[in-house]
């Protein structure tokens, strides 16, 4: 047992009792004021700090189970964090189970399957799988944790050709809210397996995942970066072009207002640009022929579209790895035809003052629509929109207000809902955006069954 600081005598009595019990039952408990607490409560979004009463640095599923049982006895909620991505709750008054030490990773090249601990990031899985000619169907950022991404369904750069990342989950090892370690698959606790794929931690704390791997060694992909003066023809052309693409292609378009910082490539630094992301899983010569239509619109500032080893799939979106304060929003679109395109340009084109760092339209469809039923409820959505802007104290309200302006402007083409991994905020409003009422009701029933004491913080927004 390691307790890194004395318990604060002024803390809430129930939490105080739970922490004292944990110090004799698990190996590592960290309290506020310690280096370990500060390190493990750090988030990728500096605008959403978390302040749990203590952090349990879990070393195995048994310690997670012990934490949940003791927390339930004390009526103290439990949150979970691995990499600090996707945090929506301040965790005030809660215990935090941190999964970074659950770092097992093995690849079976015969079964084409990996067993991945909840603390592992996608980049490590690529490093282990690629030498065998295998690929995890991952997200756009290799810095994101595997477990958190999969419990949100997972829409990545191979989404249209290969489907949701969670479609490749063979089984979860999960500790449900009642403190029981369970294996959930299509044949073992199938109801739990349904809810874990899209339920974002409402039913348990995932400690490991068995993930099927795809035989993908390389793709034809990358990004085309265009100057602001080409924005109108690029967006108009992309709308028509994307609609004609075969399902082996996954693409998105983003208008970016990039800062004048060293982390930005010199040709783009301090400029407003339009970026077309493209990944093709068919023959490279066919992909090259398809992308020719976008290359013909204008002279790209940067053209990185080429045959790409799958190990470099993260370069397509080039998502930043460093923590930063951001305000994010997301919604779904039913249509991105000519009228929606013109309104989009009126709202976020280079001539419009906007504090958003990025406004992205991501094409869905294709294999996203297939796969077995799960709690990810928006397989049939044609497009999603994502906005992100720097949220310093002096700009946070401005960025959030501008995101509402964009959403209201595109409302005639929008549809209800938002994908769990892209849905921000908390409480019942989060549930209403992430899940239609029947899905939310089913998740609520499962939550009561597997977490009768309501100890999981993520479940409390479901249960009110």
N, C-alpha and C positions, 0 to 999 in steps of 0.2 A: 504494500500500500504506500502511495505517495500523496501527501497533502501538502500543497506548496505554500499555504499561508494559514494562519489561525482563522477560525470562523468568526465572522463579524457578529458580535453580540447583538447588534441592532437589526439583524436580518429578520425576515418574517418567520415566526415560530415553526410553521409547517415545513418551510424550505430548510430552515436550520436543522430540524430533526432529520429530514431526508438526507442532507449532506453529511451529517454526523454518521448516519447509518451506512452511507456509501463508503466512507473512509475506511471502514473495517471490512467491506465486502468486495470492493474492486481495487484495481492496482493504482490508478492515477486519477486523482481529483484535483482540479485547479480552481482557485478562487480569485475574485477580482483583486487587482493590484500586483499580480505576478506576471512574469514574462510569458509563461506558458498560457495563461488565460488570455493575455493580449494577442498572442500569436494565433491561438485557436479560435478566437472570436472575430478575427479579421475577415472582412468580406471583400469580394471583387468590386462591389459598388460602394464606394466610400460615402455615398449619400444615405445608405441604409445600415448604420451601425447596429450591432446587437449587444444586449446587456443581460445575459442569463445570470442566475444567482451562482451557478457553478458550472464547470465543464468536466464531464467524464470522458477521458481519453480512452475509449474502449479498445481492448486488445483482442477480443474475440466476441462471438455471438453470446456466449454465456454471460459476459459482463454487461452486454446490452440488455439481456433478459433480466438480470439482477437489478439494473437501474430502473427498468420499467416497473418491476414489481414493487420495489421500495418507494418509488415516486407515487404509484397508485395508492399505496397504504397511507401516504402523507397527503394525498390529494394535491400533488404538485405536477403541473404539466411538463412534458418532455418534448424538446425540439431536437432536430438532427441537422448536422452540417458536415460536409466533407471538404469541398473546395471553396466554399463561400460564394458560389454562383446561385442566382435565383432566390436569394433571401427576400422574404416579404413580410417578416414579423420581427419586431424588436426583441422578442423573447423575454421581456420583462417578467420576472417572477417565475421563470421556467428553468429547468435543468437542460443543459445542452449535451447531447451525446455527439462526440466528434469521432468521425470514422476514418481519419487519415491513416491510422496505424493498421487498418484492415487492408493490407496491401498485397495480399496473395495474388499471383498471376501465373497461370499455366496455360499452355496451348497444346491441344491434342491434334496434330496435323492429319491423323487418320480419320477421326470423327469430325474434323473441321469445327472444333469447338474450343472455347476458352472459358476457364473459370477465373473470375475477376472479383477481387475484394472491393468493398464499397469505397475504399479510399483511393482507388486507382483512377488516373486520368486517361483519356482516350489516347494521348500520345504514347504512353507506355504500352498500351495494347497494340498499337500499330508496330512499335518496335519489336514486339514479341511475335506478331502474326505475319508480317510482311516477308521475313526470310523463308516462310513456308509457302509463299505465293497466295496467302490468304488475307482477307481484309475484314475488319469490323465495319459494319454500316454505321458510321459515326456521325457526329455533328460537324458543323463548320469550324468549330474551334477545338483543337486538340488539347487545350488547357482545361477543358470542362471535365468534371467527374462523370464516370460512366453511369453509376447508379442513379444519380439525380436526373440525368438526361433521359434515361430509359423510363423512369417512373412518370415522366411527362409525355411519353409517347415517342418523341424524338423525330424531328424533321431536319434532315441534313442534306448535304450536297448530292446525295444519290437517291433522294426521296422519290422522284418520279420513276426512276428505273428499278429501284429495289424496295421501295416502301418505307414504312416507319422503322426506325431502329429497334423499337420494342417488338416488332414482328419477329425479330431474330432471337428473342429471349427463349431459351429452352427451359430454364427454371430459375426461380429466385430462392435464395436462403433468406428468410425474413423473420424478424422477431415481432410478433403482433403485440398490440397494446396490452394484452393480458399476460405478457411476459413469457410467452411460449415460442420456442424456436421451431419454425415450420419450413417445409419445402413446398413451394407452390409451382405447379406446372399445369399443362393441359389435362393431366390425369390425376394430379394430387392437389387437393384444394383448388379445383378449377375456378370456383367463385372468387377466391382470393387472387388467383392469377389474373383473372379478368380485371379486377380492380387495381392491382399494382401497376398495370400498363396504362398509365394515364391518370392514376389517382393521386400522384404527387405526395406520397408519404402519409396519406390519411389513414392507411390501414396497417402500417407497421414500419419498422426501420430495417431496410434491406442491408444485409451484411455481406452478401456475395451474390454474383449472377453467373449463371452458365449461359454463354452466348454463342449461337451458331455464327460461323464465319463464312464469308462469301469468297469464291475463287476469283478474286479481282487483283491483278498485279499492277495494272496501269489503267489510266483513263486519258481521254483527250479533253483537256480542260484548262481553265485559267480565267483571266479577267481582261476586259477591254475597258480602258479608262479614257473618257472623252472630255474635251474642254467644254466650258459652260456654253459657248456659242453653238455647240452641236446638240445641246440638250433637247430642243424641240424635235428635230428629226430622229434623234436616237430613241426617245421615249415613244414617239409615234410608231416607228419601225419595230421596236421591240414588242409592242403590244400585238401587232399582226404576226410577227415572226414567231413569238412564243406560242401563239395559238395553233400554229402549223407544225410545231416540232413533234417528232415521234416521242414515245414515252422513254426511250433510252436517254433523253436529254433532260437535265434539270437546270433551271436558270432563274436568276433574279436580277432585278435592276434597282440601283440605289442612287439617289442624289445626295452627295456629300459636300459639306462645307468644312474643309479640312483646316486645322490650325497650322500656323507657321512654326512647327516643332520638328526636332531632329528625327522623331520616330516616323515621320511622314516622308516618303520618297521625294527627292528634290523636284521632279517634274510636277508633283501634285501639291507641294507645300504651300499653304496659305491660299488655296484656290477652291472655287466651287467646281465640282466635276460630276460627271455621270458615269457610273460603273455598271457594266454588264457582266455578271458572273455566269459561267457556262461549264457544265460537266457532261460529257458524252461517254457512254459505256459501250458503244458499238465500235465498228472499225474506224480507226483514226481518219482515213481518207474521207469517209462519209461525214464525220464530224467537221472536218475542215471545209467541206462543201457547204454544210449547213451554216457555219459561222460566217461564211463569206458575205452573206447579206448584211450582217451587222458591221463588218469591216468596211463595207462599201459606203456606209452612211457618212463617215468622216475619217480623218486621220487620227488614230488613237494616240494619246499622249504616252500610254504604255499598253503594250499588247503582250500578255503572258500566256495566251492560249496556245497550247502545244501538247504533245504527248507527255504525260505527267506520271511519274511513279506514284503508286497509291500512297506511299509514305509521305508524300508532299501534298496530300489533299487539303491540308489546312491553309495552304497558300492561296487557294481560290478566293476565299472570303477575306483572308488576312486579318482576322479579328484580333484586336489588341489583347495582349496577355496581362498587362499591368493593371492593377486596380485604379479606378478613377471614379469620381462622383458623377453619376448619370441619372437622368430622369427618362424613363422609358414608357412606351405605350404600344398597344397592339390591337388590331381588329381584323376582321375577315371581310373580303370582298366577294360579291357574287359575280361581278363583271369588271373587266378592265378594257372595255371597248372604246371606240372613238370619243364618245361623250365623257366617259370617265377619265380618259387620258388628257383631254383638254382641261378638265377641271383640276386634275392633278398638277398640270403645268401651271395653272393659275394660282394654285395653292403653294407649291414648293419649287417652282422653276427658279433659275438663277437670278431672275430680275426681282424676286420677292424677298424682302427682308425676313429672315427666319433664324431663330437661335438653335435649330436642330443641327446636330452634327451629321445625322443620317436619317433619311426617309427611304425605306426599302419596300419594294413590292416583290413578293416572292410567289412564283407560280407553283401551284400544288397540282393535284390530279395525278394521272398515271397510276403507278403502283401504290400510291398513298391510299387510293380508294379500295384497294384489296386488303387481304389479311383478315384474320378472324376477329370476331367482335371483342372489343375491350373498352375500357373507360375513356380512351381518347375518342371524343364524340364528334369530331369535325373532319372525318376522312373525305367527305364529299365537297369540302370548300375548294373553290377554284383558285383563290389568291388570298394571301395575307399581307397586311401592311404593318411595318414596325418602324417606330420613331425613337430616336435617342439623342439627347443633348446634354451638354455639361451642366451639372446641377450644383454650382457653387451657391452659397447662401444668397448672394445677390441676384442670381439668375434662375433659381429653382422654380419659382412661381411663374416666371416668364416662359420657361421651357414647357412646363406643364400646361399653361394656358394656350400656348401655340399648338401643342399636340391636340388639345380639344378642338381648336380651330380647324386643323387638318381633318380630324375625324368627322366633325360636323359638315365640312365641305364635301366629303366623300360619302356622306350618309345615304344619298339616293342609290348608291351602288353597293352598299354594305349589307352584310347579313349578320344575324345575331351570333354572338359567341367569340371566343378567343382560344388559342391553343394554350394548354397548361404551362408549358415552358416559357411562353412569352407573355403570360398574364401577370401583371403587377398588382400591388395592393394586397388587401387582406379582408377577412371577414366574409359575411354573406355575399357582398357584392362580387368578391373574387369567384365564389362558387357559381353565382348566376352567370358570369361571363365565361367561365371555363366549361360548364356542363349544362346541357338541357335538363329540364326538371326531372324526366324519368331516370337519367343517368345519375343525377345528384341524389335522387331518392334511393336508388339501388346502392350507391356508395354509402349512404347513411345507414341503411339496414346492415350492410357488411361491417361498418364501423361499430355498431352496437353489438354485433355478434362477436367480433374479434377484439374489441376494446371496450368491454362493459363499463369500466370506470371512467372512460373518456380521458385517458392520460395523455394521449398523443396530441400535441399542440395543433398539428395540421388537421386533425379531425374535428377540432372544436369549431372551426368555421363551417363545417358541414352540419354540425349538430346544434348550432345556435347557442 
